[in-house]
Amino acid sequence: MRNSGEAALNAATHTLDVTLAQPGVDVIRVAEDFFGLSDLVRSDIRLRRALTDPARSTDDKQAFVKTAVGEAVAPATVEVLNTLVASHWSNPMDLHDACEVLGIISTLEDARRHKALETVGKELFAVADFLGKNRDLRMRLSDMAPGTGHERGDIASHLFEEKISQWAMRLLRRGVARTSHGRLLLTLRRFAERAAHMQQRQLVSVEAAAPLTAKHIKRLKAILSKRLGSDVIITVSIVPELIGGFRIKAGTTALDSTIQTQVSDLRRTLVGSR
């Protein structure tokens, strides 16, 4: 997404926060509205141009929003969409991406209201970790496999619906149906990172040779929180071939040498305690 698209998304996200705080707003309805709008804007070039045309006034575009989709979506959705169309778009396709992000944020906001946001983030990471270790299944769920996105979503539901929350399942289906170029794992991890960001935390993934005890995780969390300057959420994947060590990533960034030095004593503790 280009700079103008990022600015438009930031403005719309602020409107979304204000709008969702109003009483009686159906947050999941808003999420589904934006997922639907994302699909529509992506597939309908005439609609995309009408909503982003710099030659049209803001009032004209907002009137068009009311006429085109006002009766099909929630009033809260219209408020946010009005902010989007008031913005400048150097690349009209960025509007599709912005609607997608707003759908994701709304889904996670509903999870937060049900005190499930941290759980959802961990579930999404766990699914990504599981798929990372099961190539055949990962390929079956990717856009590189035959079948429609809806059909791949049904496969994901059959496998995971009883194991994860409704919010994680909704985002998993969305990721399976809409991810491109085989980037499903990256998509799921980005969902998990956004959930952590909404808690003002940073997601840190740890690959360990063997399970870590609660004491080890607590100590590692303290080291990383101090180093990264924010609270962290730690997710652990077991990778036996590491043989006595572990790898750490903050988002997609590998652990730097400074942190490696800081955790070296902890690594020796882990090895010695087994």
CORRAHU-V404110 format. One record per pair of residues at least 4 apart in sequence whose ideal C-beta (glycine too) atoms are under 7 Angstrom apart, sorted by sequence separation. I is the first residue (numbers start at 0). J is the second residue. D is the distance in whole Angstrom. If there is no record, write none. Layout:
I	J	D
I	J	D
This chain:
0	4	4
2	6	6
3	7	6
4	8	6
5	9	6
6	10	7
7	11	6
8	12	6
9	13	7
10	14	7
11	15	6
12	16	7
13	17	7
14	18	6
15	19	6
16	20	7
25	29	7
26	30	7
27	31	6
28	32	6
29	33	7
30	34	7
31	35	6
32	36	6
33	37	6
34	38	7
35	39	6
36	40	6
37	41	6
38	42	6
39	43	6
43	47	6
44	48	6
45	49	6
46	50	6
47	51	6
48	52	6
55	59	5
57	61	6
58	62	6
59	63	6
60	64	7
61	65	7
62	66	6
63	67	6
64	68	6
65	69	4
68	72	5
72	76	4
74	78	7
75	79	7
76	80	6
77	81	6
79	83	7
80	84	6
81	85	6
93	97	6
94	98	6
95	99	7
96	100	6
97	101	6
98	102	7
99	103	7
100	104	6
101	105	6
102	106	6
103	107	6
104	108	6
105	109	7
106	110	7
107	111	6
108	112	7
109	113	7
115	119	6
116	120	7
117	121	6
118	122	6
119	123	6
120	124	7
121	125	6
122	126	6
123	127	6
124	128	6
125	129	6
126	130	6
127	131	6
128	132	7
129	133	6
133	137	6
134	138	6
135	139	6
136	140	6
137	141	6
140	144	7
146	150	4
148	152	6
149	153	7
150	154	7
151	155	7
152	156	6
153	157	6
154	158	6
155	159	6
156	160	5
159	163	5
163	167	4
164	168	7
165	169	6
166	170	7
167	171	6
168	172	6
169	173	6
170	174	6
171	175	6
172	176	6
173	177	6
174	178	5
178	182	5
182	186	6
183	187	6
184	188	6
185	189	6
186	190	7
187	191	7
188	192	6
189	193	6
190	194	7
191	195	7
192	196	6
193	197	6
207	211	6
211	215	4
213	217	6
214	218	6
215	219	6
216	220	6
217	221	7
218	222	7
219	223	6
220	224	6
221	225	6
222	226	6
223	227	6
227	231	6
241	245	6
248	252	6
254	258	5
256	260	7
257	261	7
258	262	6
259	263	7
262	266	6
263	267	7
264	268	6
265	269	6
266	270	7
267	271	6
268	272	6
0	5	6
19	24	5
24	29	7
55	60	5
64	69	7
72	77	6
88	93	6
110	115	5
111	116	4
138	143	6
139	144	5
146	151	6
163	168	5
178	183	5
195	200	5
211	216	5
224	229	7
241	246	7
248	253	6
254	259	6
18	24	7
40	46	6
88	94	6
110	116	5
130	136	6
138	144	6
195	201	6
224	230	6
248	254	7
19	26	6
39	46	6
40	47	5
130	137	4
144	151	7
195	202	4
224	231	5
247	254	4
0	8	7
69	77	6
160	168	6
175	183	7
178	186	5
223	231	5
246	254	7
107	116	6
110	119	5
159	168	6
174	183	6
19	29	7
50	60	6
130	140	7
192	202	5
83	94	7
140	151	5
191	202	6
220	231	6
247	258	7
65	77	7
107	119	7
156	168	7
159	171	6
174	186	4
64	77	6
174	187	5
220	233	6
49	63	6
83	97	6
140	154	6
219	233	7
139	154	7
140	155	6
64	80	5
155	171	5
156	172	6
174	190	7
64	81	6
155	172	6
216	233	6
61	81	5
64	84	6
152	172	4
155	175	5
170	190	5
203	223	6
245	266	7
79	101	6
227	249	6
244	266	6
61	84	6
152	175	5
60	84	4
151	175	5
152	176	5
211	235	6
151	176	6
201	227	6
148	175	7
149	176	6
210	237	6
243	270	5
57	85	5
148	176	3
201	229	5
203	231	5
205	233	6
207	235	6
209	237	7
148	177	6
200	229	6
203	232	7
205	234	7
200	230	5
201	231	5
202	232	5
203	233	5
204	234	5
205	235	5
206	236	5
207	237	6
208	238	7
199	230	7
200	231	6
207	238	7
208	239	6
200	232	5
202	234	7
204	236	7
206	238	5
226	258	5
126	159	6
208	241	4
50	84	5
53	87	6
207	241	7
208	242	6
140	175	5
206	241	6
208	243	6
226	261	6
142	178	6
208	244	6
51	88	4
126	163	7
141	178	7
142	179	5
195	232	5
208	245	7
143	181	5
207	245	4
142	181	7
206	245	6
222	261	5
32	72	4
51	91	4
141	181	5
205	245	6
206	246	4
222	262	6
32	73	6
122	163	4
122	164	6
141	183	5
205	247	5
33	76	7
48	91	6
51	94	6
140	183	6
219	262	7
222	265	7
29	73	6
32	76	4
47	91	5
50	94	6
123	167	5
203	247	6
204	248	5
28	73	5
119	164	6
122	167	4
126	171	6
203	248	7
29	75	5
118	164	6
137	183	7
203	249	5
219	265	6
29	76	5
47	94	6
119	166	5
123	170	6
218	265	6
25	73	6
119	167	5
201	249	6
202	250	7
115	164	6
215	265	7
24	75	5
115	166	6
130	183	7
131	184	6
40	94	5
41	95	4
130	184	6
215	269	6
40	95	5
19	75	7
110	166	4
18	75	5
109	166	6
127	184	5
37	95	5
40	98	6
192	250	6
211	269	7
107	166	7
18	78	5
106	166	6
127	187	4
18	79	6
37	98	4
126	187	6
127	188	5
36	98	5
37	99	4
106	169	6
14	78	6
15	79	5
106	170	6
123	187	5
124	188	7
209	273	6
14	79	5
33	98	5
37	102	6
103	170	7
123	190	5
124	191	4
11	79	5
14	82	4
33	101	4
34	102	4
123	191	4
33	102	4
11	82	5
120	191	5
10	82	5
11	83	5
30	102	5
33	105	6
120	194	3
30	105	4
119	194	6
120	195	5
7	83	6
10	86	6
29	105	5
30	106	4
116	194	6
7	86	3
26	105	6
30	109	7
6	86	7
124	204	7
7	88	6
116	197	6
117	198	6
26	108	6
27	109	5
116	198	6
120	202	7
26	109	4
3	87	5
4	88	6
3	88	6
3	89	4
4	90	6
11	97	6
15	101	6
26	112	7
107	193	6
111	197	7
103	190	6
107	194	5
1	89	5
1	90	5
4	93	3
8	97	5
15	104	6
19	108	6
7	97	6
11	101	6
15	105	7
103	193	6
107	197	6
1	93	6
4	96	7
8	100	6
12	104	7
0	93	5
4	97	6
0	96	5
128	236	5
124	234	4
120	232	6
121	234	6
117	232	7
34	173	6
